[in-house]
């Protein structure tokens, strides 16, 4: 799941840039309240996309959470959809995204603990 999110974050970044939603990487980083160096790490697969950053990304840009979590093709939210239903759907998708990210993080932690437990049981 983390790899999919990283890849789609990069695709969304490139799409937003191509549509002039920001002028450069520094401006994008400023809107998301991250350093340009951290953005570079994200875009170069050096670090996973943190949940808080992803939430901020969805709030700052018209990015479709369904693109990240439901294999939807549209990177951006359909601006022709009725605003109240689009907003409600986006909020629900964001909540689902949060739960999925928390689950993914918890799952990774459980796997680490099981491996640690197995290695201490062997010794």
Secondary structure, DSSP 8 states (H G I E B T S, - for coil): -HHHHHHHHHHHHHHHHHTTSSSSHHHHHHHHT--HHHHHHHHTTSS---HHHHHHHHHHS-B-HHHHHS--S-SB--TTS-HHHHHHHHHHHHHHHHHHHHHHHHHHHHHHHHHHHHHHHH-
